[in-house]
Amino acid sequence: MEENDNAAPAAPSVGVGPWEGPVPEGGHWDPELLANGDTRNVVDEYRYWKHEAIVADLDARRHSFHVAIENWQHDLNIGSVVRTANAFMAKEVHIIGRRRWNRRGAMVTDRYQHVRHHPTVEEFVAWAQDEGLRIIGIDNFPDSVPLETYDLPENCVLVFGQEGPGLTPEVHQAADATLSIAQFGSTRSINASAAASIAMHAWIRRHVFGQKV
């Protein structure tokens, strides 16, 4: 039989197969994963670890910044924000407004990232004040200051609005500062998940790598 040169390539295997060699000892290892393989979307360091062991290890090393996003219209960006917050090891993600949100974009990272719900802006603001966190809004308002030149505080919560309307007036008023992201093209704004990625990485540059503004 002739080989079909146009045949689609086989899909790459995901994750790792069963553990090879002597079974490692330690309470963080998952016997089922060791026996059957680990196809989860986790870094190699956490292969074959129990889920609760991964979360506990992350909890011991999480950064001090939080992320919040308003959810009044079931924003599809929330899942991507959660995924990015997990990548940058945010302390928590806060959903302001509706409890339900589309988890598809999170790619299961919400299993490893703490997510807290606040039904109203007032409750969110009260929580942040009780925790001693500065509220930093990210949006393009006339009174916004450039993110690129602002010295982000170490203990803060970065807040993002809905796609389209942006931050609500209530959050804008409650924020210690509102920051804008420099843009150079024709579009008026970038989407919330992209803005969240940029702002979180700005915090990482400042407080993990010590880059002064």
C-alpha positions as a LaTeX table, in Angstrom:
\begin{tabular}{lrrr}
\hline
Residue & $x$ (\AA) & $y$ (\AA) & $z$ (\AA) \\
\hline
Met1 & 0.00 & 0.00 & 0.00 \\
Glu2 & 1.33 & 3.42 & $-0.95$ \\
Glu3 & 1.80 & 5.97 & 1.79 \\
Asn4 & $-0.48$ & 8.99 & 1.62 \\
Asp5 & 1.76 & 12.06 & 1.60 \\
Asn6 & $-1.25$ & 14.23 & 2.30 \\
Ala7 & $-2.29$ & 12.40 & 5.45 \\
Ala8 & $-2.60$ & 14.60 & 8.50 \\
Pro9 & 0.24 & 14.15 & 11.00 \\
Ala10 & $-0.60$ & 12.24 & 14.15 \\
Ala11 & $-1.63$ & 14.44 & 17.04 \\
Pro12 & 1.21 & 14.86 & 19.54 \\
Ser13 & 0.82 & 13.08 & 22.83 \\
Val14 & $-0.19$ & 15.28 & 25.74 \\
Gly15 & 1.59 & 15.08 & 29.07 \\
Val16 & 3.61 & 12.08 & 30.17 \\
Gly17 & 2.95 & 8.36 & 30.39 \\
Pro18 & 3.15 & 6.09 & 33.42 \\
Trp19 & 6.14 & 6.54 & 35.71 \\
Glu20 & 9.12 & 4.43 & 34.68 \\
Gly21 & 11.45 & 2.96 & 37.26 \\
Pro22 & 11.19 & 2.72 & 41.03 \\
Val23 & 8.09 & 4.45 & 42.40 \\
Pro24 & 9.12 & 7.66 & 44.22 \\
Glu25 & 8.25 & 8.16 & 47.86 \\
Gly26 & 6.50 & 11.20 & 49.29 \\
Gly27 & 3.02 & 12.33 & 50.21 \\
His28 & 2.75 & 14.73 & 47.27 \\
Trp29 & 2.85 & 11.98 & 44.64 \\
Asp30 & $-0.46$ & 10.74 & 43.17 \\
Pro31 & $-0.47$ & 6.92 & 42.91 \\
Glu32 & $-3.06$ & 6.95 & 40.11 \\
Leu33 & $-1.08$ & 9.41 & 38.00 \\
Leu34 & 2.14 & 7.49 & 38.58 \\
Ala35 & 0.44 & 4.33 & 37.35 \\
Asn36 & $-1.51$ & 5.77 & 34.41 \\
Gly37 & 0.32 & 8.92 & 33.33 \\
Asp38 & $-0.32$ & 12.64 & 33.75 \\
Thr39 & $-2.01$ & 14.57 & 30.91 \\
Arg40 & $-2.81$ & 17.73 & 32.92 \\
Asn41 & $-1.78$ & 21.20 & 31.78 \\
Val42 & 0.90 & 21.65 & 34.45 \\
Val43 & 4.60 & 22.45 & 34.34 \\
Asp44 & 7.03 & 19.55 & 34.52 \\
Glu45 & 7.82 & 20.33 & 38.16 \\
Tyr46 & 4.30 & 19.27 & 39.12 \\
Arg47 & 4.01 & 16.13 & 37.00 \\
Tyr48 & 2.48 & 13.25 & 38.96 \\
Trp49 & 1.74 & 15.49 & 41.96 \\
Lys50 & $-1.61$ & 15.37 & 43.75 \\
His51 & $-3.85$ & 18.33 & 42.97 \\
Glu52 & $-3.97$ & 19.48 & 46.60 \\
Ala53 & $-0.18$ & 19.24 & 46.85 \\
Ile54 & 0.22 & 21.54 & 43.84 \\
Val55 & $-2.16$ & 24.11 & 45.31 \\
Ala56 & $-0.39$ & 23.97 & 48.67 \\
Asp57 & 2.98 & 24.54 & 47.02 \\
Leu58 & 1.61 & 27.47 & 45.02 \\
Asp59 & 0.04 & 28.94 & 48.17 \\
Ala60 & 3.43 & 29.01 & 49.84 \\
Arg61 & 4.89 & 31.09 & 47.00 \\
Arg62 & 2.09 & 33.28 & 45.65 \\
His63 & 2.78 & 36.94 & 44.99 \\
Ser64 & 1.07 & 39.69 & 46.95 \\
Phe65 & $-0.93$ & 41.28 & 44.12 \\
His66 & $-4.58$ & 40.39 & 43.44 \\
Val67 & $-6.62$ & 40.71 & 40.25 \\
Ala68 & $-10.29$ & 41.67 & 39.97 \\
Ile69 & $-12.62$ & 41.84 & 36.99 \\
Glu70 & $-16.19$ & 43.10 & 36.81 \\
Asn71 & $-18.76$ & 40.59 & 35.56 \\
Trp72 & $-22.07$ & 42.21 & 34.75 \\
Gln73 & $-22.54$ & 40.76 & 31.24 \\
His74 & $-20.87$ & 37.31 & 31.43 \\
Asp75 & $-17.63$ & 38.63 & 29.97 \\
Leu76 & $-15.78$ & 35.96 & 27.95 \\
Asn77 & $-12.42$ & 37.47 & 28.96 \\
Ile78 & $-12.66$ & 36.29 & 32.56 \\
Gly79 & $-11.34$ & 32.80 & 31.84 \\
Ser80 & $-8.27$ & 34.23 & 30.10 \\
Val81 & $-7.68$ & 36.59 & 33.01 \\
Val82 & $-7.79$ & 33.67 & 35.45 \\
Arg83 & $-5.35$ & 31.71 & 33.28 \\
Thr84 & $-2.90$ & 34.62 & 33.18 \\
Ala85 & $-3.28$ & 35.23 & 36.93 \\
Asn86 & $-2.28$ & 31.62 & 37.47 \\
Ala87 & 0.73 & 32.00 & 35.18 \\
Phe88 & 1.95 & 35.05 & 37.13 \\
Met89 & 0.94 & 33.49 & 40.48 \\
Ala90 & $-1.48$ & 36.17 & 41.65 \\
Lys91 & $-2.71$ & 35.81 & 45.21 \\
Glu92 & $-6.37$ & 35.64 & 44.21 \\
Val93 & $-8.73$ & 36.52 & 41.38 \\
His94 & $-11.90$ & 38.41 & 42.32 \\
Ile95 & $-15.11$ & 38.35 & 40.31 \\
Ile96 & $-17.27$ & 41.43 & 40.95 \\
Gly97 & $-20.93$ & 41.10 & 40.02 \\
Arg98 & $-22.44$ & 37.89 & 38.68 \\
Arg99 & $-21.13$ & 34.70 & 40.23 \\
Arg100 & $-21.27$ & 32.63 & 37.05 \\
Trp101 & $-18.53$ & 33.12 & 34.48 \\
Asn102 & $-17.30$ & 31.28 & 31.38 \\
Arg103 & $-14.52$ & 28.96 & 32.54 \\
Arg104 & $-13.54$ & 27.68 & 29.10 \\
Gly105 & $-10.78$ & 30.26 & 28.62 \\
Ala106 & $-9.25$ & 29.36 & 31.98 \\
Met107 & $-8.07$ & 26.00 & 30.57 \\
Val108 & $-8.65$ & 24.34 & 33.97 \\
Thr109 & $-6.25$ & 26.75 & 35.70 \\
Asp110 & $-9.10$ & 27.81 & 38.01 \\
Arg111 & $-8.48$ & 24.50 & 39.82 \\
Tyr112 & $-5.13$ & 25.90 & 40.97 \\
Gln113 & $-6.01$ & 29.58 & 41.28 \\
His114 & $-8.08$ & 30.94 & 44.19 \\
Val115 & $-11.16$ & 32.75 & 42.87 \\
Arg116 & $-13.35$ & 34.86 & 45.19 \\
His117 & $-16.76$ & 36.35 & 44.40 \\
His118 & $-18.06$ & 39.78 & 45.46 \\
Pro119 & $-21.72$ & 40.46 & 44.55 \\
Thr120 & $-21.31$ & 44.26 & 44.59 \\
Val121 & $-18.61$ & 46.86 & 44.11 \\
Glu122 & $-19.23$ & 48.07 & 47.67 \\
Glu123 & $-18.47$ & 44.64 & 49.11 \\
Phe124 & $-15.34$ & 44.33 & 47.01 \\
Val125 & $-14.07$ & 47.76 & 48.10 \\
Ala126 & $-14.75$ & 46.98 & 51.76 \\
Trp127 & $-12.82$ & 43.71 & 51.44 \\
Ala128 & $-9.83$ & 45.44 & 49.79 \\
Gln129 & $-9.76$ & 48.11 & 52.49 \\
Asp130 & $-9.90$ & 45.48 & 55.24 \\
Glu131 & $-6.94$ & 43.69 & 53.60 \\
Gly132 & $-4.92$ & 46.90 & 53.30 \\
Leu133 & $-4.77$ & 46.61 & 49.50 \\
Arg134 & $-4.63$ & 49.62 & 47.20 \\
Ile135 & $-7.22$ & 49.45 & 44.42 \\
Ile136 & $-5.62$ & 50.14 & 41.03 \\
Gly137 & $-7.99$ & 50.44 & 38.08 \\
Ile138 & $-6.82$ & 49.78 & 34.53 \\
Asp139 & $-8.72$ & 51.78 & 31.91 \\
Asn140 & $-8.44$ & 54.74 & 29.55 \\
Phe141 & $-10.06$ & 57.62 & 31.41 \\
Pro142 & $-9.21$ & 61.32 & 31.07 \\
Asp143 & $-7.67$ & 61.21 & 34.56 \\
Ser144 & $-5.73$ & 57.97 & 33.96 \\
Val145 & $-1.96$ & 58.02 & 34.41 \\
Pro146 & 0.39 & 55.90 & 32.30 \\
Leu147 & 1.02 & 52.38 & 33.58 \\
Glu148 & 4.48 & 52.62 & 32.03 \\
Thr149 & 5.58 & 55.40 & 34.43 \\
Tyr150 & 3.53 & 54.49 & 37.51 \\
Asp151 & 5.23 & 52.82 & 40.46 \\
Leu152 & 2.85 & 49.94 & 41.13 \\
Pro153 & 2.47 & 49.24 & 44.86 \\
Glu154 & 3.46 & 45.80 & 46.08 \\
Asn155 & 0.19 & 45.17 & 47.91 \\
Cys156 & $-2.55$ & 45.99 & 45.48 \\
Val157 & $-5.49$ & 44.65 & 43.51 \\
Leu158 & $-5.53$ & 45.35 & 39.77 \\
Val159 & $-9.12$ & 45.88 & 38.59 \\
Phe160 & $-10.43$ & 45.49 & 35.05 \\
Gly161 & $-13.83$ & 46.31 & 33.62 \\
Gln162 & $-16.10$ & 44.65 & 31.11 \\
Glu163 & $-15.15$ & 44.43 & 27.46 \\
Gly164 & $-16.59$ & 47.57 & 25.86 \\
Pro165 & $-17.89$ & 49.72 & 28.75 \\
Gly166 & $-14.75$ & 49.27 & 30.84 \\
Leu167 & $-14.65$ & 50.05 & 34.54 \\
Thr168 & $-17.89$ & 51.13 & 36.14 \\
Pro169 & $-18.05$ & 54.63 & 37.65 \\
Glu170 & $-18.24$ & 53.00 & 41.12 \\
Val171 & $-14.90$ & 51.22 & 40.71 \\
His172 & $-13.33$ & 54.26 & 39.04 \\
Gln173 & $-14.30$ & 56.41 & 42.01 \\
Ala174 & $-13.07$ & 53.85 & 44.56 \\
Ala175 & $-9.68$ & 53.33 & 42.91 \\
Asp176 & $-6.57$ & 54.86 & 44.45 \\
Ala177 & $-5.35$ & 55.38 & 40.90 \\
Thr178 & $-6.50$ & 54.48 & 37.39 \\
Leu179 & $-3.82$ & 53.56 & 34.88 \\
Ser180 & $-3.86$ & 53.57 & 31.10 \\
Ile181 & $-1.80$ & 51.39 & 28.76 \\
Ala182 & 0.01 & 53.20 & 25.96 \\
Gln183 & $-1.38$ & 52.44 & 22.50 \\
Phe184 & $-0.10$ & 53.62 & 19.14 \\
Gly185 & $-2.55$ & 52.33 & 16.53 \\
Ser186 & $-6.04$ & 53.25 & 15.41 \\
Thr187 & $-8.06$ & 51.16 & 17.87 \\
Arg188 & $-9.54$ & 52.89 & 20.88 \\
Ser189 & $-8.76$ & 50.10 & 23.32 \\
Ile190 & $-7.37$ & 46.59 & 23.75 \\
Asn191 & $-9.43$ & 43.78 & 25.23 \\
Ala192 & $-9.58$ & 43.15 & 28.94 \\
Ser193 & $-7.57$ & 39.94 & 28.91 \\
Ala194 & $-4.71$ & 41.59 & 27.00 \\
Ala195 & $-4.76$ & 44.59 & 29.35 \\
Ala196 & $-4.69$ & 42.24 & 32.35 \\
Ser197 & $-1.66$ & 40.40 & 30.98 \\
Ile198 & 0.24 & 43.65 & 30.46 \\
Ala199 & $-0.62$ & 45.03 & 33.91 \\
Met200 & 0.23 & 41.81 & 35.74 \\
His201 & 3.56 & 41.56 & 33.95 \\
Ala202 & 4.29 & 45.19 & 34.87 \\
Trp203 & 3.85 & 44.20 & 38.53 \\
Ile204 & 6.16 & 41.20 & 38.00 \\
Arg205 & 8.86 & 43.38 & 36.43 \\
Arg206 & 8.67 & 45.83 & 39.32 \\
His207 & 8.44 & 43.50 & 42.32 \\
Val208 & 10.05 & 40.26 & 41.14 \\
Phe209 & 12.80 & 41.62 & 38.91 \\
Gly210 & 13.16 & 44.98 & 40.67 \\
Gln211 & 12.86 & 47.13 & 37.55 \\
Lys212 & 12.26 & 50.74 & 38.55 \\
Val213 & 9.85 & 52.85 & 36.51 \\
\hline
\end{tabular}
